[in-house]
Amino acid sequence: MIKVERKPKVLVIGDLMIDSYLIGACDRIALDAPVPIVDIKEEKDVLGGAGNVIRNLASLGAKVSVMSVVGNDDNARLLKHMLDEIETKSFLLEQNGRKTSKKTRIMSANQQIFRFDHESRNNISFDSVKKLYEKLQEKIKAYDVILLADYGKGVLTKDFTQKIISYANKNNVKTIVDPFGIDYSKYQGAYLIIPNKSEASAATDIEIENNDRLLDALKEIKNKFETQEAIVTLSEEGVALLKDNKLSVLPTVPLEVFDVTGSGDTLLASIGFALALDNDLVTSLEFANLATGVVLRKAGTATVSIDEIQSDQVYLDRKIIETNLSCQVK
């Protein structure tokens, strides 16, 4: 377990969005069309996308800042209010013609019935890139780590992403990327990219069918995209990393999985949090495994706290002792 002796300062850059939920009961079909009728009982809005990364960081106790681009609309104002509520320092540019991303889900009995999106997916303007980069240059010394949360909505253009990574490297600030798409050249030079197995396979053009091919993919990521470290997430199997040019796998926390929604956001946030406190990568991944384990047992996009992670660590230590004692008796 990592030691939290200060509040790390983390900058998140990426695609912000609102996750909206309309929750109700569904027990009949419409007469005018063969569609289910959901009687809405509850409505709630939460931060999504890069916003969920921010929520997790705030819950862990980090001092969080965010840079992004939104529209000039009611959703942008709601988003800013939600960020203010968790004491996030925001530099949000309003770009005319853009829509602030909002995903609305209709839910019944913990099942998603329908989703509709209100968003822009085109790249942000050259002027927006220029203003964001100028702000980064002004504030770079204030951050322990930079997290790039890319959801393909146009904020992290290739040019802007390369500017961020290059300038961060010059100032000895780690950049950690949750990637989107298969062109990882836009993340060239980042400290760490966090793909899952299918994403790593697509980005490297290596079919990961065994550990040898997994090792090949890890080496390709580090060498081709010039990252300082290389990992691939393996879902319930844990996290694979390249250590001393060999494959090492850190197993996941063996606890019940309820909902995988937002677990990638928690992984990015918790790795960034731990690295910002000057932990090594293995320690940071072990911490992230615990954090993700907590979130996987919660419904919807959820957050995790240090107290919850410590409780899981105590539980796991106890289970390991019980297992060892049982083996000794046998």
Short mmCIF file of the C-alpha atoms (twelve columns), coordinates in Angstrom:
data_MODEL
# 
_entry.id   MODEL 
# 
loop_
_atom_site.group_PDB 
_atom_site.id 
_atom_site.type_symbol 
_atom_site.label_atom_id 
_atom_site.label_alt_id 
_atom_site.label_comp_id 
_atom_site.label_asym_id 
_atom_site.label_seq_id 
_atom_site.Cartn_x 
_atom_site.Cartn_y 
_atom_site.Cartn_z 
_atom_site.pdbx_PDB_model_num 
ATOM 1   C CA . MET A 1   0.000   0.000   0.000   1 
ATOM 2   C CA . ILE A 2   1.344   3.425   -0.920  1 
ATOM 3   C CA . LYS A 3   1.993   6.150   1.646   1 
ATOM 4   C CA . VAL A 4   -0.095  9.286   1.174   1 
ATOM 5   C CA . GLU A 5   1.838   12.011  2.968   1 
ATOM 6   C CA . ARG A 6   0.736   14.909  0.760   1 
ATOM 7   C CA . LYS A 7   -1.893  15.811  -1.800  1 
ATOM 8   C CA . PRO A 8   -0.419  15.232  -5.281  1 
ATOM 9   C CA . LYS A 9   -1.132  17.846  -7.942  1 
ATOM 10  C CA . VAL A 10  -2.567  16.221  -11.054 1 
ATOM 11  C CA . LEU A 11  -3.550  17.807  -14.363 1 
ATOM 12  C CA . VAL A 12  -6.147  16.044  -16.517 1 
ATOM 13  C CA . ILE A 13  -6.444  16.956  -20.198 1 
ATOM 14  C CA . GLY A 14  -9.065  15.320  -22.377 1 
ATOM 15  C CA . ASP A 15  -12.690 14.901  -23.358 1 
ATOM 16  C CA . LEU A 16  -15.116 15.966  -20.654 1 
ATOM 17  C CA . MET A 17  -18.699 14.765  -20.708 1 
ATOM 18  C CA . ILE A 18  -21.820 14.418  -18.607 1 
ATOM 19  C CA . ASP A 19  -23.279 10.980  -17.962 1 
ATOM 20  C CA . SER A 20  -27.011 11.414  -17.445 1 
ATOM 21  C CA . TYR A 21  -29.214 8.619   -16.091 1 
ATOM 22  C CA . LEU A 22  -33.004 8.321   -16.311 1 
ATOM 23  C CA . ILE A 23  -33.888 5.461   -13.974 1 
ATOM 24  C CA . GLY A 24  -37.248 3.771   -13.691 1 
ATOM 25  C CA . ALA A 25  -39.395 0.661   -13.989 1 
ATOM 26  C CA . CYS A 26  -40.289 -1.083  -17.242 1 
ATOM 27  C CA . ASP A 27  -43.268 -3.431  -17.168 1 
ATOM 28  C CA . ARG A 28  -45.275 -2.678  -20.304 1 
ATOM 29  C CA . ILE A 29  -45.020 -2.113  -24.061 1 
ATOM 30  C CA . ALA A 30  -46.306 0.953   -25.895 1 
ATOM 31  C CA . LEU A 31  -49.538 0.573   -27.887 1 
ATOM 32  C CA . ASP A 32  -48.405 2.822   -30.729 1 
ATOM 33  C CA . ALA A 33  -45.018 1.083   -31.315 1 
ATOM 34  C CA . PRO A 34  -43.291 -2.147  -30.205 1 
ATOM 35  C CA . VAL A 35  -41.072 -0.377  -27.665 1 
ATOM 36  C CA . PRO A 36  -40.790 -0.669  -23.878 1 
ATOM 37  C CA . ILE A 37  -42.190 2.091   -21.669 1 
ATOM 38  C CA . VAL A 38  -39.973 3.167   -18.777 1 
ATOM 39  C CA . ASP A 39  -41.703 4.977   -15.924 1 
ATOM 40  C CA . ILE A 40  -38.953 7.369   -14.777 1 
ATOM 41  C CA . LYS A 41  -38.517 7.528   -10.995 1 
ATOM 42  C CA . GLU A 42  -35.083 9.134   -10.696 1 
ATOM 43  C CA . GLU A 43  -32.813 11.406  -12.734 1 
ATOM 44  C CA . LYS A 44  -29.131 12.022  -12.036 1 
ATOM 45  C CA . ASP A 45  -26.133 13.581  -13.753 1 
ATOM 46  C CA . VAL A 46  -22.502 12.670  -13.039 1 
ATOM 47  C CA . LEU A 47  -19.175 13.636  -14.578 1 
ATOM 48  C CA . GLY A 48  -18.147 11.206  -17.322 1 
ATOM 49  C CA . GLY A 49  -15.187 10.654  -19.628 1 
ATOM 50  C CA . ALA A 50  -12.219 12.651  -18.367 1 
ATOM 51  C CA . GLY A 51  -14.605 13.919  -15.702 1 
ATOM 52  C CA . ASN A 52  -14.810 10.462  -14.176 1 
ATOM 53  C CA . VAL A 53  -11.014 10.366  -13.988 1 
ATOM 54  C CA . ILE A 54  -11.226 13.690  -12.125 1 
ATOM 55  C CA . ARG A 55  -13.917 12.357  -9.760  1 
ATOM 56  C CA . ASN A 56  -11.689 9.421   -8.830  1 
ATOM 57  C CA . LEU A 57  -8.666  11.644  -8.286  1 
ATOM 58  C CA . ALA A 58  -10.698 13.979  -6.062  1 
ATOM 59  C CA . SER A 59  -12.033 11.006  -4.098  1 
ATOM 60  C CA . LEU A 60  -8.470  9.759   -3.552  1 
ATOM 61  C CA . GLY A 61  -7.495  13.189  -2.225  1 
ATOM 62  C CA . ALA A 62  -5.531  14.729  -5.099  1 
ATOM 63  C CA . LYS A 63  -5.489  18.395  -5.997  1 
ATOM 64  C CA . VAL A 64  -6.923  18.239  -9.509  1 
ATOM 65  C CA . SER A 65  -6.846  20.657  -12.428 1 
ATOM 66  C CA . VAL A 66  -8.412  20.168  -15.850 1 
ATOM 67  C CA . MET A 67  -7.942  21.645  -19.320 1 
ATOM 68  C CA . SER A 68  -10.472 20.997  -22.052 1 
ATOM 69  C CA . VAL A 69  -12.822 22.486  -24.637 1 
ATOM 70  C CA . VAL A 70  -16.609 22.609  -24.315 1 
ATOM 71  C CA . GLY A 71  -19.478 24.243  -26.159 1 
ATOM 72  C CA . ASN A 72  -21.282 27.461  -25.332 1 
ATOM 73  C CA . ASP A 73  -24.375 25.743  -23.971 1 
ATOM 74  C CA . ASP A 74  -26.313 24.725  -20.861 1 
ATOM 75  C CA . ASN A 75  -24.422 21.434  -20.600 1 
ATOM 76  C CA . ALA A 76  -21.137 23.338  -20.337 1 
ATOM 77  C CA . ARG A 77  -22.500 25.416  -17.479 1 
ATOM 78  C CA . LEU A 78  -23.725 22.280  -15.703 1 
ATOM 79  C CA . LEU A 79  -20.357 20.625  -16.235 1 
ATOM 80  C CA . LYS A 80  -18.490 23.606  -14.776 1 
ATOM 81  C CA . HIS A 81  -20.774 23.579  -11.746 1 
ATOM 82  C CA . MET A 82  -20.126 19.860  -11.195 1 
ATOM 83  C CA . LEU A 83  -16.362 20.424  -11.387 1 
ATOM 84  C CA . ASP A 84  -16.608 23.298  -8.899  1 
ATOM 85  C CA . GLU A 85  -18.460 21.030  -6.479  1 
ATOM 86  C CA . ILE A 86  -15.423 18.729  -6.234  1 
ATOM 87  C CA . GLU A 87  -13.010 21.684  -6.021  1 
ATOM 88  C CA . THR A 88  -11.385 21.156  -9.416  1 
ATOM 89  C CA . LYS A 89  -9.399  24.013  -10.915 1 
ATOM 90  C CA . SER A 90  -10.795 24.340  -14.430 1 
ATOM 91  C CA . PHE A 91  -9.484  25.949  -17.587 1 
ATOM 92  C CA . LEU A 92  -12.301 25.275  -20.036 1 
ATOM 93  C CA . LEU A 93  -12.496 26.996  -23.399 1 
ATOM 94  C CA . GLU A 94  -15.925 27.561  -24.911 1 
ATOM 95  C CA . GLN A 95  -15.741 27.007  -28.656 1 
ATOM 96  C CA . ASN A 96  -18.648 28.254  -30.738 1 
ATOM 97  C CA . GLY A 97  -20.280 25.527  -32.796 1 
ATOM 98  C CA . ARG A 98  -19.244 22.706  -30.453 1 
ATOM 99  C CA . LYS A 99  -21.623 20.698  -28.305 1 
ATOM 100 C CA . THR A 100 -20.634 19.813  -24.760 1 
ATOM 101 C CA . SER A 101 -20.742 16.011  -24.625 1 
ATOM 102 C CA . LYS A 102 -23.687 14.473  -22.787 1 
ATOM 103 C CA . LYS A 103 -24.639 10.796  -22.849 1 
ATOM 104 C CA . THR A 104 -28.136 10.021  -21.589 1 
ATOM 105 C CA . ARG A 105 -28.957 6.460   -20.539 1 
ATOM 106 C CA . ILE A 106 -32.428 5.110   -19.802 1 
ATOM 107 C CA . MET A 107 -32.119 2.450   -17.108 1 
ATOM 108 C CA . SER A 108 -34.447 -0.191  -15.684 1 
ATOM 109 C CA . ALA A 109 -33.565 -2.935  -13.182 1 
ATOM 110 C CA . ASN A 110 -29.848 -2.014  -13.490 1 
ATOM 111 C CA . GLN A 111 -30.042 -2.609  -17.253 1 
ATOM 112 C CA . GLN A 112 -29.487 0.006   -19.944 1 
ATOM 113 C CA . ILE A 113 -32.552 0.151   -22.195 1 
ATOM 114 C CA . PHE A 114 -31.448 2.951   -24.518 1 
ATOM 115 C CA . ARG A 115 -28.774 5.641   -24.871 1 
ATOM 116 C CA . PHE A 116 -28.707 8.850   -26.836 1 
ATOM 117 C CA . ASP A 117 -25.690 11.161  -27.270 1 
ATOM 118 C CA . HIS A 118 -25.440 14.922  -27.654 1 
ATOM 119 C CA . GLU A 119 -21.855 15.728  -28.659 1 
ATOM 120 C CA . SER A 120 -19.247 16.952  -31.139 1 
ATOM 121 C CA . ARG A 121 -16.529 14.598  -32.367 1 
ATOM 122 C CA . ASN A 122 -14.596 16.846  -34.732 1 
ATOM 123 C CA . ASN A 123 -11.174 18.186  -33.738 1 
ATOM 124 C CA . ILE A 124 -11.031 21.360  -31.702 1 
ATOM 125 C CA . SER A 125 -9.915  24.478  -33.543 1 
ATOM 126 C CA . PHE A 126 -6.317  25.610  -34.044 1 
ATOM 127 C CA . ASP A 127 -7.075  28.647  -31.873 1 
ATOM 128 C CA . SER A 128 -8.307  26.416  -29.031 1 
ATOM 129 C CA . VAL A 129 -5.136  24.298  -29.253 1 
ATOM 130 C CA . LYS A 130 -3.020  27.449  -29.137 1 
ATOM 131 C CA . LYS A 131 -4.778  28.794  -26.022 1 
ATOM 132 C CA . LEU A 132 -4.673  25.471  -24.175 1 
ATOM 133 C CA . TYR A 133 -0.991  25.002  -24.947 1 
ATOM 134 C CA . GLU A 134 -0.178  28.525  -23.754 1 
ATOM 135 C CA . LYS A 135 -1.966  27.748  -20.482 1 
ATOM 136 C CA . LEU A 136 -0.010  24.501  -20.127 1 
ATOM 137 C CA . GLN A 137 3.274   26.338  -20.635 1 
ATOM 138 C CA . GLU A 138 2.260   28.823  -17.958 1 
ATOM 139 C CA . LYS A 139 1.223   26.198  -15.379 1 
ATOM 140 C CA . ILE A 140 3.430   23.140  -16.090 1 
ATOM 141 C CA . LYS A 141 5.592   23.567  -12.964 1 
ATOM 142 C CA . ALA A 142 2.529   23.263  -10.731 1 
ATOM 143 C CA . TYR A 143 1.853   19.592  -11.575 1 
ATOM 144 C CA . ASP A 144 3.342   16.301  -10.424 1 
ATOM 145 C CA . VAL A 145 1.846   14.338  -13.323 1 
ATOM 146 C CA . ILE A 146 -0.350  14.855  -16.414 1 
ATOM 147 C CA . LEU A 147 -3.094  12.411  -17.376 1 
ATOM 148 C CA . LEU A 148 -4.378  12.365  -20.969 1 
ATOM 149 C CA . ALA A 149 -7.913  10.964  -21.109 1 
ATOM 150 C CA . ASP A 150 -8.681  10.433  -24.799 1 
ATOM 151 C CA . TYR A 151 -12.236 9.428   -25.755 1 
ATOM 152 C CA . GLY A 152 -12.006 10.431  -29.409 1 
ATOM 153 C CA . LYS A 153 -14.129 13.573  -29.093 1 
ATOM 154 C CA . GLY A 154 -11.545 15.890  -30.625 1 
ATOM 155 C CA . VAL A 155 -9.779  17.616  -27.710 1 
ATOM 156 C CA . LEU A 156 -6.581  15.563  -27.908 1 
ATOM 157 C CA . THR A 157 -5.670  16.174  -31.530 1 
ATOM 158 C CA . LYS A 158 -2.412  14.632  -32.718 1 
ATOM 159 C CA . ASP A 159 -0.662  18.016  -32.851 1 
ATOM 160 C CA . PHE A 160 -1.889  19.083  -29.402 1 
ATOM 161 C CA . THR A 161 -1.097  15.707  -27.809 1 
ATOM 162 C CA . GLN A 162 2.461   15.798  -29.141 1 
ATOM 163 C CA . LYS A 163 2.891   19.366  -27.876 1 
ATOM 164 C CA . ILE A 164 1.756   18.304  -24.387 1 
ATOM 165 C CA . ILE A 165 4.054   15.272  -24.213 1 
ATOM 166 C CA . SER A 166 7.069   17.091  -25.601 1 
ATOM 167 C CA . TYR A 167 6.725   20.050  -23.239 1 
ATOM 168 C CA . ALA A 168 6.047   17.782  -20.243 1 
ATOM 169 C CA . ASN A 169 9.180   15.748  -21.020 1 
ATOM 170 C CA . LYS A 170 11.255  18.921  -21.158 1 
ATOM 171 C CA . ASN A 171 9.985   19.766  -17.670 1 
ATOM 172 C CA . ASN A 172 10.386  16.227  -16.251 1 
ATOM 173 C CA . VAL A 173 6.638   15.737  -15.765 1 
ATOM 174 C CA . LYS A 174 5.272   12.256  -16.507 1 
ATOM 175 C CA . THR A 175 2.424   11.925  -19.018 1 
ATOM 176 C CA . ILE A 176 0.144   8.894   -18.701 1 
ATOM 177 C CA . VAL A 177 -2.296  8.128   -21.509 1 
ATOM 178 C CA . ASP A 178 -5.611  6.303   -21.676 1 
ATOM 179 C CA . PRO A 179 -5.572  5.843   -25.482 1 
ATOM 180 C CA . PHE A 180 -8.256  5.933   -28.166 1 
ATOM 181 C CA . GLY A 181 -8.088  4.349   -31.619 1 
ATOM 182 C CA . ILE A 182 -5.175  2.440   -33.105 1 
ATOM 183 C CA . ASP A 183 -2.778  5.235   -34.109 1 
ATOM 184 C CA . TYR A 184 -0.510  5.508   -31.078 1 
ATOM 185 C CA . SER A 185 1.966   7.750   -32.891 1 
ATOM 186 C CA . LYS A 186 0.030   10.685  -31.413 1 
ATOM 187 C CA . TYR A 187 1.212   9.460   -27.961 1 
ATOM 188 C CA . GLN A 188 4.869   9.160   -29.024 1 
ATOM 189 C CA . GLY A 189 7.231   9.788   -26.126 1 
ATOM 190 C CA . ALA A 190 4.677   9.507   -23.305 1 
ATOM 191 C CA . TYR A 191 5.866   8.015   -20.037 1 
ATOM 192 C CA . LEU A 192 3.134   5.375   -20.151 1 
ATOM 193 C CA . ILE A 193 0.242   4.303   -22.399 1 
ATOM 194 C CA . ILE A 194 -2.465  2.102   -20.840 1 
ATOM 195 C CA . PRO A 195 -4.105  -0.119  -23.506 1 
ATOM 196 C CA . ASN A 196 -6.103  -3.279  -22.905 1 
ATOM 197 C CA . LYS A 197 -5.185  -6.472  -24.759 1 
ATOM 198 C CA . SER A 198 -7.378  -5.830  -27.823 1 
ATOM 199 C CA . GLU A 199 -6.213  -2.205  -28.069 1 
ATOM 200 C CA . ALA A 200 -2.562  -3.237  -27.784 1 
ATOM 201 C CA . SER A 201 -3.074  -5.896  -30.450 1 
ATOM 202 C CA . ALA A 202 -4.620  -3.376  -32.865 1 
ATOM 203 C CA . ALA A 203 -1.984  -0.706  -32.201 1 
ATOM 204 C CA . THR A 204 0.974   -3.055  -32.664 1 
ATOM 205 C CA . ASP A 205 -0.559  -5.350  -35.315 1 
ATOM 206 C CA . ILE A 206 0.409   -8.314  -33.126 1 
ATOM 207 C CA . GLU A 207 -2.167  -11.009 -32.400 1 
ATOM 208 C CA . ILE A 208 -1.793  -11.563 -28.671 1 
ATOM 209 C CA . GLU A 209 -2.612  -15.255 -28.378 1 
ATOM 210 C CA . ASN A 210 -0.026  -16.305 -25.757 1 
ATOM 211 C CA . ASN A 211 2.560   -14.856 -23.387 1 
ATOM 212 C CA . ASP A 212 5.292   -14.771 -26.021 1 
ATOM 213 C CA . ARG A 213 3.146   -12.590 -28.270 1 
ATOM 214 C CA . LEU A 214 2.137   -10.474 -25.286 1 
ATOM 215 C CA . LEU A 215 5.825   -9.855  -24.579 1 
ATOM 216 C CA . ASP A 216 6.331   -8.935  -28.254 1 
ATOM 217 C CA . ALA A 217 3.485   -6.400  -28.021 1 
ATOM 218 C CA . LEU A 218 4.917   -4.829  -24.878 1 
ATOM 219 C CA . LYS A 219 8.333   -4.461  -26.505 1 
ATOM 220 C CA . GLU A 220 6.733   -3.002  -29.646 1 
ATOM 221 C CA . ILE A 221 4.819   -0.406  -27.627 1 
ATOM 222 C CA . LYS A 222 7.951   0.703   -25.774 1 
ATOM 223 C CA . ASN A 223 10.261  0.718   -28.788 1 
ATOM 224 C CA . LYS A 224 7.926   1.983   -31.514 1 
ATOM 225 C CA . PHE A 225 6.224   4.694   -29.464 1 
ATOM 226 C CA . GLU A 226 9.250   5.496   -27.274 1 
ATOM 227 C CA . THR A 227 7.440   5.172   -23.959 1 
ATOM 228 C CA . GLN A 228 9.477   4.883   -20.765 1 
ATOM 229 C CA . GLU A 229 7.331   2.007   -19.515 1 
ATOM 230 C CA . ALA A 230 5.001   -0.509  -21.187 1 
ATOM 231 C CA . ILE A 231 1.927   -2.217  -19.770 1 
ATOM 232 C CA . VAL A 232 -1.170  -3.988  -21.109 1 
ATOM 233 C CA . THR A 233 -4.274  -4.504  -18.988 1 
ATOM 234 C CA . LEU A 234 -5.624  -8.057  -19.018 1 
ATOM 235 C CA . SER A 235 -9.107  -7.634  -17.523 1 
ATOM 236 C CA . GLU A 236 -9.682  -10.207 -14.750 1 
ATOM 237 C CA . GLU A 237 -6.162  -11.615 -15.267 1 
ATOM 238 C CA . GLY A 238 -4.471  -8.437  -14.049 1 
ATOM 239 C CA . VAL A 239 -1.852  -6.205  -15.678 1 
ATOM 240 C CA . ALA A 240 1.127   -7.239  -17.817 1 
ATOM 241 C CA . LEU A 241 4.245   -5.087  -17.790 1 
ATOM 242 C CA . LEU A 242 7.662   -5.096  -19.367 1 
ATOM 243 C CA . LYS A 243 10.220  -5.416  -16.599 1 
ATOM 244 C CA . ASP A 244 13.935  -5.847  -17.387 1 
ATOM 245 C CA . ASN A 245 12.859  -6.705  -20.950 1 
ATOM 246 C CA . LYS A 246 10.833  -9.664  -19.642 1 
ATOM 247 C CA . LEU A 247 7.124   -10.269 -19.160 1 
ATOM 248 C CA . SER A 248 5.738   -9.786  -15.657 1 
ATOM 249 C CA . VAL A 249 2.058   -10.132 -14.738 1 
ATOM 250 C CA . LEU A 250 0.528   -8.567  -11.638 1 
ATOM 251 C CA . PRO A 251 -2.655  -10.514 -10.830 1 
ATOM 252 C CA . THR A 252 -5.885  -8.653  -10.281 1 
ATOM 253 C CA . VAL A 253 -7.691  -8.491  -6.951  1 
ATOM 254 C CA . PRO A 254 -9.716  -11.735 -6.652  1 
ATOM 255 C CA . LEU A 255 -13.048 -10.192 -5.675  1 
ATOM 256 C CA . GLU A 256 -16.563 -10.317 -7.113  1 
ATOM 257 C CA . VAL A 257 -17.197 -8.172  -10.225 1 
ATOM 258 C CA . PHE A 258 -20.515 -6.316  -10.320 1 
ATOM 259 C CA . ASP A 259 -20.043 -3.673  -13.028 1 
ATOM 260 C CA . VAL A 260 -17.033 -2.846  -15.256 1 
ATOM 261 C CA . THR A 261 -18.345 0.635   -16.165 1 
ATOM 262 C CA . GLY A 262 -15.679 3.295   -15.606 1 
ATOM 263 C CA . SER A 263 -13.021 0.864   -14.355 1 
ATOM 264 C CA . GLY A 264 -10.561 2.168   -16.971 1 
ATOM 265 C CA . ASP A 265 -11.017 5.699   -15.611 1 
ATOM 266 C CA . THR A 266 -10.263 4.460   -12.096 1 
ATOM 267 C CA . LEU A 267 -7.170  2.649   -13.358 1 
ATOM 268 C CA . LEU A 268 -5.806  5.791   -15.032 1 
ATOM 269 C CA . ALA A 269 -6.595  7.954   -11.993 1 
ATOM 270 C CA . SER A 270 -5.092  5.566   -9.438  1 
ATOM 271 C CA . ILE A 271 -1.903  4.908   -11.424 1 
ATOM 272 C CA . GLY A 272 -1.458  8.649   -11.908 1 
ATOM 273 C CA . PHE A 273 -2.153  9.318   -8.227  1 
ATOM 274 C CA . ALA A 274 0.445   6.795   -7.077  1 
ATOM 275 C CA . LEU A 275 3.112   7.878   -9.579  1 
ATOM 276 C CA . ALA A 276 2.549   11.517  -8.595  1 
ATOM 277 C CA . LEU A 277 3.558   10.484  -5.070  1 
ATOM 278 C CA . ASP A 278 6.897   9.206   -6.465  1 
ATOM 279 C CA . ASN A 279 6.064   5.485   -6.221  1 
ATOM 280 C CA . ASP A 280 7.631   3.109   -8.726  1 
ATOM 281 C CA . LEU A 281 5.493   1.566   -11.471 1 
ATOM 282 C CA . VAL A 282 5.004   -1.848  -9.823  1 
ATOM 283 C CA . THR A 283 3.841   -0.291  -6.550  1 
ATOM 284 C CA . SER A 284 1.558   2.055   -8.492  1 
ATOM 285 C CA . LEU A 285 0.026   -0.840  -10.445 1 
ATOM 286 C CA . GLU A 286 -0.566  -2.827  -7.261  1 
ATOM 287 C CA . PHE A 287 -2.363  0.201   -5.801  1 
ATOM 288 C CA . ALA A 288 -4.369  0.613   -9.015  1 
ATOM 289 C CA . ASN A 289 -5.397  -3.057  -8.922  1 
ATOM 290 C CA . LEU A 290 -6.828  -2.540  -5.445  1 
ATOM 291 C CA . ALA A 291 -8.602  0.675   -6.475  1 
ATOM 292 C CA . THR A 292 -10.124 -0.939  -9.567  1 
ATOM 293 C CA . GLY A 293 -11.234 -3.921  -7.486  1 
ATOM 294 C CA . VAL A 294 -13.307 -1.605  -5.286  1 
ATOM 295 C CA . VAL A 295 -14.975 0.093   -8.258  1 
ATOM 296 C CA . LEU A 296 -15.791 -3.196  -9.988  1 
ATOM 297 C CA . ARG A 297 -18.088 -4.052  -7.084  1 
ATOM 298 C CA . LYS A 298 -20.136 -0.877  -7.540  1 
ATOM 299 C CA . ALA A 299 -22.887 -0.115  -10.049 1 
ATOM 300 C CA . GLY A 300 -22.325 2.476   -12.792 1 
ATOM 301 C CA . THR A 301 -19.476 4.988   -12.979 1 
ATOM 302 C CA . ALA A 302 -18.129 4.993   -9.427  1 
ATOM 303 C CA . THR A 303 -15.235 6.403   -7.422  1 
ATOM 304 C CA . VAL A 304 -12.879 4.971   -4.830  1 
ATOM 305 C CA . SER A 305 -11.339 6.348   -1.638  1 
ATOM 306 C CA . ILE A 306 -8.099  5.612   0.196   1 
ATOM 307 C CA . ASP A 307 -10.089 4.153   3.134   1 
ATOM 308 C CA . GLU A 308 -11.842 1.675   0.792   1 
ATOM 309 C CA . ILE A 309 -8.533  0.616   -0.740  1 
ATOM 310 C CA . GLN A 310 -6.968  0.145   2.701   1 
ATOM 311 C CA . SER A 311 -9.960  -1.986  3.754   1 
ATOM 312 C CA . ASP A 312 -9.493  -4.186  0.697   1 
ATOM 313 C CA . GLN A 313 -5.772  -4.509  1.452   1 
ATOM 314 C CA . VAL A 314 -6.538  -5.658  5.010   1 
ATOM 315 C CA . TYR A 315 -9.115  -8.133  3.658   1 
ATOM 316 C CA . LEU A 316 -6.678  -9.561  1.115   1 
ATOM 317 C CA . ASP A 317 -3.864  -9.860  3.647   1 
ATOM 318 C CA . ARG A 318 -6.229  -11.768 5.943   1 
ATOM 319 C CA . LYS A 319 -7.318  -14.109 3.113   1 
ATOM 320 C CA . ILE A 320 -3.682  -14.813 2.198   1 
ATOM 321 C CA . ILE A 321 -2.903  -15.710 5.830   1 
ATOM 322 C CA . GLU A 322 -5.990  -17.947 6.017   1 
ATOM 323 C CA . THR A 323 -5.009  -19.694 2.775   1 
ATOM 324 C CA . ASN A 324 -1.447  -20.272 3.969   1 
ATOM 325 C CA . LEU A 325 -2.644  -21.656 7.291   1 
ATOM 326 C CA . SER A 326 -5.086  -23.959 5.497   1 
ATOM 327 C CA . CYS A 327 -2.282  -25.267 3.254   1 
ATOM 328 C CA . GLN A 328 -0.057  -25.875 6.294   1 
ATOM 329 C CA . VAL A 329 -2.804  -27.907 8.023   1 
ATOM 330 C CA . LYS A 330 -3.319  -30.077 4.954   1 
# 
